[in-house]
Amino acid sequence: MPRPAVATRERILRAAFTRFAGYGFRRTSMEDIAEVAGVSRAALYLQFRNKEAIFLALAEELHGQSLTDVEAALAGAATLPERLRAAVEAKSLRFVEIAYGSPHGSELLDESNRLCGNLAATAEQRFRTLLARVFRRAAAAGEIDLAAASLTPAAAAELFARSVPGLKGPGETVETYRTRVAALVHVFAAGLEPRMAPTKARARS
């Protein structure tokens, strides 16, 4: 059984997520969050000093869970393109749903940039580290040929990771985002496939 303080924290974060998505950050007060969470203002302030701290804690939880899901996706037994696609969706899909599924998505993105810049940068670096590990193992197994593309595992990871944010855009939906992810992964993985050496017969011709 969770300790009461832990249960209260989780309830507060769930309530804050609901309130931020439905009303935006600026129109949400600590009193609103306490009411939705079903806790007293005193209990709320024992856990968090202000709504910025709640927003940051919520972002930490979302980033942490997404990276856990990324690691699980990349460790699976599927093909490399399938693992890459699952990893990108694990990292980004929840944030796409929040940003483009809420009428206050733009405001929430602005607040995330203001309050959670370091957190996002740390999560991005962890994502690249996990990708580099997968590309290194795939190259060692002969699944891809990084040398032919003049890439190291770290460079391939950086190139791929830098491509992902460009998939988002105005009017985004989860369906269009997933379609773009699939296209990016297909093109990227195809470009790293080992090239067959020409046969003697083909060389003579």
SEPAFI-944429 format. One record per residue (C-alpha): residue number from 1; x, y, z. Coordinates in pm, whole numbers, plus 50000, padded with zeros to 5 digits. Example, Ala and Ser with C-alpha at 12.3 -4.5 7.8 and 13.67 -1.06 7.14 Angstrom:
REM residues 2
<drengu><nr>1</nr><px>51230</px><py>49550</py><pz>50780</pz></drengu>
<drengu><nr>2</nr><px>51367</px><py>49894</py><pz>50714</pz></drengu>
//
This chain:
REM residues 205
<drengu><nr>1</nr><px>50000</px><py>50000</py><pz>50000</pz></drengu>
<drengu><nr>2</nr><px>50138</px><py>50347</py><pz>49914</pz></drengu>
<drengu><nr>3</nr><px>50201</px><py>50590</py><pz>50194</pz></drengu>
<drengu><nr>4</nr><px>49932</px><py>50864</py><pz>50220</pz></drengu>
<drengu><nr>5</nr><px>50178</px><py>51136</py><pz>50112</pz></drengu>
<drengu><nr>6</nr><px>50266</px><py>50940</py><pz>49799</pz></drengu>
<drengu><nr>7</nr><px>49901</px><py>50878</py><pz>49720</pz></drengu>
<drengu><nr>8</nr><px>49825</px><py>51247</py><pz>49772</pz></drengu>
<drengu><nr>9</nr><px>50108</px><py>51354</py><pz>49541</pz></drengu>
<drengu><nr>10</nr><px>49988</px><py>51122</py><pz>49265</pz></drengu>
<drengu><nr>11</nr><px>49632</px><py>51248</py><pz>49305</pz></drengu>
<drengu><nr>12</nr><px>49752</px><py>51609</py><pz>49286</pz></drengu>
<drengu><nr>13</nr><px>49952</px><py>51546</py><pz>48969</pz></drengu>
<drengu><nr>14</nr><px>49657</px><py>51372</py><pz>48801</pz></drengu>
<drengu><nr>15</nr><px>49431</px><py>51661</py><pz>48897</pz></drengu>
<drengu><nr>16</nr><px>49683</px><py>51918</py><pz>48773</pz></drengu>
<drengu><nr>17</nr><px>49715</px><py>51741</py><pz>48440</pz></drengu>
<drengu><nr>18</nr><px>49338</px><py>51743</py><pz>48396</pz></drengu>
<drengu><nr>19</nr><px>49310</px><py>52108</py><pz>48494</pz></drengu>
<drengu><nr>20</nr><px>49603</px><py>52232</py><pz>48284</pz></drengu>
<drengu><nr>21</nr><px>49475</px><py>52046</py><pz>47976</pz></drengu>
<drengu><nr>22</nr><px>49121</px><py>52175</py><pz>48020</pz></drengu>
<drengu><nr>23</nr><px>49183</px><py>52534</py><pz>48126</pz></drengu>
<drengu><nr>24</nr><px>49546</px><py>52612</py><pz>48053</pz></drengu>
<drengu><nr>25</nr><px>49825</px><py>52703</py><pz>48291</pz></drengu>
<drengu><nr>26</nr><px>49743</px><py>53069</py><pz>48352</pz></drengu>
<drengu><nr>27</nr><px>49375</px><py>53007</py><pz>48430</pz></drengu>
<drengu><nr>28</nr><px>49457</px><py>52731</py><pz>48676</pz></drengu>
<drengu><nr>29</nr><px>49508</px><py>52822</py><pz>49040</pz></drengu>
<drengu><nr>30</nr><px>49634</px><py>52621</py><pz>49332</pz></drengu>
<drengu><nr>31</nr><px>49279</px><py>52628</py><pz>49467</pz></drengu>
<drengu><nr>32</nr><px>49151</px><py>52475</py><pz>49142</pz></drengu>
<drengu><nr>33</nr><px>49401</px><py>52191</py><pz>49164</pz></drengu>
<drengu><nr>34</nr><px>49319</px><py>52126</py><pz>49529</pz></drengu>
<drengu><nr>35</nr><px>48949</px><py>52109</py><pz>49446</pz></drengu>
<drengu><nr>36</nr><px>48995</px><py>51866</py><pz>49156</pz></drengu>
<drengu><nr>37</nr><px>49234</px><py>51652</py><pz>49360</pz></drengu>
<drengu><nr>38</nr><px>48994</px><py>51645</py><pz>49654</pz></drengu>
<drengu><nr>39</nr><px>49255</px><py>51770</py><pz>49901</pz></drengu>
<drengu><nr>40</nr><px>49272</px><py>52071</py><pz>50125</pz></drengu>
<drengu><nr>41</nr><px>49481</px><py>52374</py><pz>50035</pz></drengu>
<drengu><nr>42</nr><px>49702</px><py>52296</py><pz>50334</pz></drengu>
<drengu><nr>43</nr><px>49764</px><py>51943</py><pz>50207</pz></drengu>
<drengu><nr>44</nr><px>49842</px><py>52079</py><pz>49861</pz></drengu>
<drengu><nr>45</nr><px>50095</px><py>52332</py><pz>49991</pz></drengu>
<drengu><nr>46</nr><px>50263</px><py>52064</py><pz>50200</pz></drengu>
<drengu><nr>47</nr><px>50347</px><py>51887</py><pz>49874</pz></drengu>
<drengu><nr>48</nr><px>50410</px><py>52180</py><pz>49637</pz></drengu>
<drengu><nr>49</nr><px>50496</px><py>52546</py><pz>49700</pz></drengu>
<drengu><nr>50</nr><px>50319</px><py>52674</py><pz>49384</pz></drengu>
<drengu><nr>51</nr><px>50169</px><py>52564</py><pz>49052</pz></drengu>
<drengu><nr>52</nr><px>50504</px><py>52604</py><pz>48876</pz></drengu>
<drengu><nr>53</nr><px>50645</px><py>52333</py><pz>49102</pz></drengu>
<drengu><nr>54</nr><px>50346</px><py>52112</py><pz>49019</pz></drengu>
<drengu><nr>55</nr><px>50395</px><py>52171</py><pz>48646</pz></drengu>
<drengu><nr>56</nr><px>50765</px><py>52082</py><pz>48674</pz></drengu>
<drengu><nr>57</nr><px>50690</px><py>51767</py><pz>48876</pz></drengu>
<drengu><nr>58</nr><px>50434</px><py>51663</py><pz>48617</pz></drengu>
<drengu><nr>59</nr><px>50687</px><py>51720</py><pz>48337</pz></drengu>
<drengu><nr>60</nr><px>50948</px><py>51516</py><pz>48525</pz></drengu>
<drengu><nr>61</nr><px>50704</px><py>51230</py><pz>48559</pz></drengu>
<drengu><nr>62</nr><px>50608</px><py>51240</py><pz>48190</pz></drengu>
<drengu><nr>63</nr><px>50970</px><py>51259</py><pz>48070</pz></drengu>
<drengu><nr>64</nr><px>51075</px><py>50982</py><pz>48306</pz></drengu>
<drengu><nr>65</nr><px>50800</px><py>50749</py><pz>48191</pz></drengu>
<drengu><nr>66</nr><px>50866</px><py>50826</py><pz>47825</pz></drengu>
<drengu><nr>67</nr><px>51236</px><py>50740</py><pz>47861</pz></drengu>
<drengu><nr>68</nr><px>51149</px><py>50417</py><pz>48039</pz></drengu>
<drengu><nr>69</nr><px>50920</px><py>50330</py><pz>47748</pz></drengu>
<drengu><nr>70</nr><px>51189</px><py>50429</py><pz>47495</pz></drengu>
<drengu><nr>71</nr><px>51441</px><py>50198</py><pz>47658</pz></drengu>
<drengu><nr>72</nr><px>51191</px><py>49910</py><pz>47654</pz></drengu>
<drengu><nr>73</nr><px>51106</px><py>49974</py><pz>47287</pz></drengu>
<drengu><nr>74</nr><px>51471</px><py>49977</py><pz>47180</pz></drengu>
<drengu><nr>75</nr><px>51546</px><py>49660</py><pz>47378</pz></drengu>
<drengu><nr>76</nr><px>51274</px><py>49460</py><pz>47204</pz></drengu>
<drengu><nr>77</nr><px>51320</px><py>49179</py><pz>46956</pz></drengu>
<drengu><nr>78</nr><px>51158</px><py>49357</py><pz>46660</pz></drengu>
<drengu><nr>79</nr><px>51344</px><py>49480</py><pz>46352</pz></drengu>
<drengu><nr>80</nr><px>51549</px><py>49797</py><pz>46382</pz></drengu>
<drengu><nr>81</nr><px>51291</px><py>50013</py><pz>46196</pz></drengu>
<drengu><nr>82</nr><px>51014</px><py>49879</py><pz>46418</pz></drengu>
<drengu><nr>83</nr><px>51215</px><py>49952</py><pz>46731</pz></drengu>
<drengu><nr>84</nr><px>51302</px><py>50302</py><pz>46615</pz></drengu>
<drengu><nr>85</nr><px>50941</px><py>50378</py><pz>46536</pz></drengu>
<drengu><nr>86</nr><px>50824</px><py>50247</py><pz>46873</pz></drengu>
<drengu><nr>87</nr><px>51096</px><py>50448</py><pz>47048</pz></drengu>
<drengu><nr>88</nr><px>51002</px><py>50777</py><pz>46881</pz></drengu>
<drengu><nr>89</nr><px>50636</px><py>50723</py><pz>46961</pz></drengu>
<drengu><nr>90</nr><px>50723</px><py>50635</py><pz>47321</pz></drengu>
<drengu><nr>91</nr><px>50926</px><py>50954</py><pz>47352</pz></drengu>
<drengu><nr>92</nr><px>50697</px><py>51199</py><pz>47177</pz></drengu>
<drengu><nr>93</nr><px>50344</px><py>51073</py><pz>47128</pz></drengu>
<drengu><nr>94</nr><px>50218</px><py>51163</py><pz>47474</pz></drengu>
<drengu><nr>95</nr><px>50351</px><py>51518</py><pz>47434</pz></drengu>
<drengu><nr>96</nr><px>50193</px><py>51545</py><pz>47089</pz></drengu>
<drengu><nr>97</nr><px>49860</px><py>51443</py><pz>47239</pz></drengu>
<drengu><nr>98</nr><px>49893</px><py>51710</py><pz>47506</pz></drengu>
<drengu><nr>99</nr><px>50017</px><py>51985</py><pz>47275</pz></drengu>
<drengu><nr>100</nr><px>49773</px><py>51932</py><pz>46991</pz></drengu>
<drengu><nr>101</nr><px>49486</px><py>51762</py><pz>47169</pz></drengu>
<drengu><nr>102</nr><px>49427</px><py>52042</py><pz>47419</pz></drengu>
<drengu><nr>103</nr><px>49286</px><py>52382</py><pz>47318</pz></drengu>
<drengu><nr>104</nr><px>49561</px><py>52524</py><pz>47541</pz></drengu>
<drengu><nr>105</nr><px>49842</px><py>52329</py><pz>47380</pz></drengu>
<drengu><nr>106</nr><px>50038</px><py>52636</py><pz>47267</pz></drengu>
<drengu><nr>107</nr><px>50027</px><py>52785</py><pz>47614</pz></drengu>
<drengu><nr>108</nr><px>50137</px><py>52458</py><pz>47772</pz></drengu>
<drengu><nr>109</nr><px>50428</px><py>52434</py><pz>47527</pz></drengu>
<drengu><nr>110</nr><px>50533</px><py>52788</py><pz>47617</pz></drengu>
<drengu><nr>111</nr><px>50523</px><py>52707</py><pz>47987</pz></drengu>
<drengu><nr>112</nr><px>50717</px><py>52386</py><pz>47927</pz></drengu>
<drengu><nr>113</nr><px>50988</px><py>52581</py><pz>47746</pz></drengu>
<drengu><nr>114</nr><px>50997</px><py>52838</py><pz>48027</pz></drengu>
<drengu><nr>115</nr><px>51000</px><py>52599</py><pz>48321</pz></drengu>
<drengu><nr>116</nr><px>51137</px><py>52270</py><pz>48191</pz></drengu>
<drengu><nr>117</nr><px>51416</px><py>52357</py><pz>47948</pz></drengu>
<drengu><nr>118</nr><px>51689</px><py>52178</py><pz>48143</pz></drengu>
<drengu><nr>119</nr><px>51466</px><py>51878</py><pz>48199</pz></drengu>
<drengu><nr>120</nr><px>51388</px><py>51847</py><pz>47828</pz></drengu>
<drengu><nr>121</nr><px>51756</px><py>51884</py><pz>47736</pz></drengu>
<drengu><nr>122</nr><px>51854</px><py>51608</py><pz>47978</pz></drengu>
<drengu><nr>123</nr><px>51583</px><py>51379</py><pz>47842</pz></drengu>
<drengu><nr>124</nr><px>51695</px><py>51450</py><pz>47485</pz></drengu>
<drengu><nr>125</nr><px>52055</px><py>51360</py><pz>47568</pz></drengu>
<drengu><nr>126</nr><px>51941</px><py>51036</py><pz>47728</pz></drengu>
<drengu><nr>127</nr><px>51737</px><py>50959</py><pz>47416</pz></drengu>
<drengu><nr>128</nr><px>52044</px><py>51007</py><pz>47196</pz></drengu>
<drengu><nr>129</nr><px>52254</px><py>50787</py><pz>47424</pz></drengu>
<drengu><nr>130</nr><px>52000</px><py>50505</py><pz>47396</pz></drengu>
<drengu><nr>131</nr><px>51986</px><py>50547</py><pz>47017</pz></drengu>
<drengu><nr>132</nr><px>52365</px><py>50538</py><pz>46986</pz></drengu>
<drengu><nr>133</nr><px>52374</px><py>50211</py><pz>47177</pz></drengu>
<drengu><nr>134</nr><px>52118</px><py>50057</py><pz>46942</pz></drengu>
<drengu><nr>135</nr><px>52296</px><py>50180</py><pz>46628</pz></drengu>
<drengu><nr>136</nr><px>52626</px><py>50044</py><pz>46761</pz></drengu>
<drengu><nr>137</nr><px>52477</px><py>49701</py><pz>46822</pz></drengu>
<drengu><nr>138</nr><px>52295</px><py>49700</py><pz>46490</pz></drengu>
<drengu><nr>139</nr><px>52618</px><py>49783</py><pz>46307</pz></drengu>
<drengu><nr>140</nr><px>52805</px><py>49509</py><pz>46492</pz></drengu>
<drengu><nr>141</nr><px>52532</px><py>49260</py><pz>46395</pz></drengu>
<drengu><nr>142</nr><px>52547</px><py>49362</py><pz>46029</pz></drengu>
<drengu><nr>143</nr><px>52197</px><py>49508</py><pz>46025</pz></drengu>
<drengu><nr>144</nr><px>52325</px><py>49846</py><pz>45914</pz></drengu>
<drengu><nr>145</nr><px>52644</px><py>49986</py><pz>45761</pz></drengu>
<drengu><nr>146</nr><px>52737</px><py>50306</py><pz>45938</pz></drengu>
<drengu><nr>147</nr><px>53080</px><py>50324</py><pz>45778</pz></drengu>
<drengu><nr>148</nr><px>52927</px><py>50345</py><pz>45430</pz></drengu>
<drengu><nr>149</nr><px>52732</px><py>50648</py><pz>45544</pz></drengu>
<drengu><nr>150</nr><px>53041</px><py>50796</py><pz>45716</pz></drengu>
<drengu><nr>151</nr><px>52861</px><py>50794</py><pz>46049</pz></drengu>
<drengu><nr>152</nr><px>52957</px><py>50686</py><pz>46397</pz></drengu>
<drengu><nr>153</nr><px>52684</px><py>50545</py><pz>46623</pz></drengu>
<drengu><nr>154</nr><px>52673</px><py>50876</py><pz>46813</pz></drengu>
<drengu><nr>155</nr><px>52651</px><py>51078</py><pz>46489</pz></drengu>
<drengu><nr>156</nr><px>52372</px><py>50856</py><pz>46357</pz></drengu>
<drengu><nr>157</nr><px>52186</px><py>50897</py><pz>46685</pz></drengu>
<drengu><nr>158</nr><px>52225</px><py>51276</py><pz>46674</pz></drengu>
<drengu><nr>159</nr><px>52111</px><py>51297</py><pz>46311</pz></drengu>
<drengu><nr>160</nr><px>51807</px><py>51081</py><pz>46376</pz></drengu>
<drengu><nr>161</nr><px>51714</px><py>51260</py><pz>46700</pz></drengu>
<drengu><nr>162</nr><px>51745</px><py>51602</py><pz>46536</pz></drengu>
<drengu><nr>163</nr><px>51502</px><py>51490</py><pz>46265</pz></drengu>
<drengu><nr>164</nr><px>51226</px><py>51396</py><pz>46507</pz></drengu>
<drengu><nr>165</nr><px>51115</px><py>51745</py><pz>46624</pz></drengu>
<drengu><nr>166</nr><px>51061</px><py>51851</py><pz>46264</pz></drengu>
<drengu><nr>167</nr><px>50777</px><py>51599</py><pz>46234</pz></drengu>
<drengu><nr>168</nr><px>50552</px><py>51820</py><pz>46446</pz></drengu>
<drengu><nr>169</nr><px>50359</px><py>52105</py><pz>46291</pz></drengu>
<drengu><nr>170</nr><px>50046</px><py>52321</py><pz>46299</pz></drengu>
<drengu><nr>171</nr><px>49722</px><py>52128</py><pz>46277</pz></drengu>
<drengu><nr>172</nr><px>49897</px><py>51816</py><pz>46396</pz></drengu>
<drengu><nr>173</nr><px>49702</px><py>51505</py><pz>46489</pz></drengu>
<drengu><nr>174</nr><px>49821</px><py>51183</py><pz>46643</pz></drengu>
<drengu><nr>175</nr><px>49747</px><py>51003</py><pz>46316</pz></drengu>
<drengu><nr>176</nr><px>49947</px><py>51241</py><pz>46096</pz></drengu>
<drengu><nr>177</nr><px>50233</px><py>51241</py><pz>46344</pz></drengu>
<drengu><nr>178</nr><px>50252</px><py>50862</py><pz>46348</pz></drengu>
<drengu><nr>179</nr><px>50248</px><py>50857</py><pz>45968</pz></drengu>
<drengu><nr>180</nr><px>50542</px><py>51099</py><pz>45957</pz></drengu>
<drengu><nr>181</nr><px>50731</px><py>50896</py><pz>46216</pz></drengu>
<drengu><nr>182</nr><px>50688</px><py>50581</py><pz>46006</pz></drengu>
<drengu><nr>183</nr><px>50811</px><py>50763</py><pz>45693</pz></drengu>
<drengu><nr>184</nr><px>51117</px><py>50906</py><pz>45870</pz></drengu>
<drengu><nr>185</nr><px>51213</px><py>50569</py><pz>46016</pz></drengu>
<drengu><nr>186</nr><px>51170</px><py>50395</py><pz>45679</pz></drengu>
<drengu><nr>187</nr><px>51391</px><py>50646</py><pz>45495</pz></drengu>
<drengu><nr>188</nr><px>51656</px><py>50660</py><pz>45769</pz></drengu>
<drengu><nr>189</nr><px>51682</px><py>50283</py><pz>45811</pz></drengu>
<drengu><nr>190</nr><px>51685</px><py>50222</py><pz>45436</pz></drengu>
<drengu><nr>191</nr><px>51975</px><py>50463</py><pz>45399</pz></drengu>
<drengu><nr>192</nr><px>52181</px><py>50260</py><pz>45646</pz></drengu>
<drengu><nr>193</nr><px>52111</px><py>49917</py><pz>45501</pz></drengu>
<drengu><nr>194</nr><px>52423</px><py>49725</py><pz>45398</pz></drengu>
<drengu><nr>195</nr><px>52485</px><py>49741</py><pz>45025</pz></drengu>
<drengu><nr>196</nr><px>52534</px><py>49415</py><pz>44839</pz></drengu>
<drengu><nr>197</nr><px>52870</px><py>49391</py><pz>44667</pz></drengu>
<drengu><nr>198</nr><px>52833</px><py>49352</py><pz>44287</pz></drengu>
<drengu><nr>199</nr><px>52879</px><py>48998</py><pz>44159</pz></drengu>
<drengu><nr>200</nr><px>53158</px><py>48921</py><pz>43910</pz></drengu>
<drengu><nr>201</nr><px>52900</px><py>48873</py><pz>43639</pz></drengu>
<drengu><nr>202</nr><px>52743</px><py>49211</py><pz>43703</pz></drengu>
<drengu><nr>203</nr><px>53090</px><py>49366</py><pz>43726</pz></drengu>
<drengu><nr>204</nr><px>53184</px><py>49230</py><pz>43380</pz></drengu>
<drengu><nr>205</nr><px>52864</px><py>49360</py><pz>43230</pz></drengu>
//
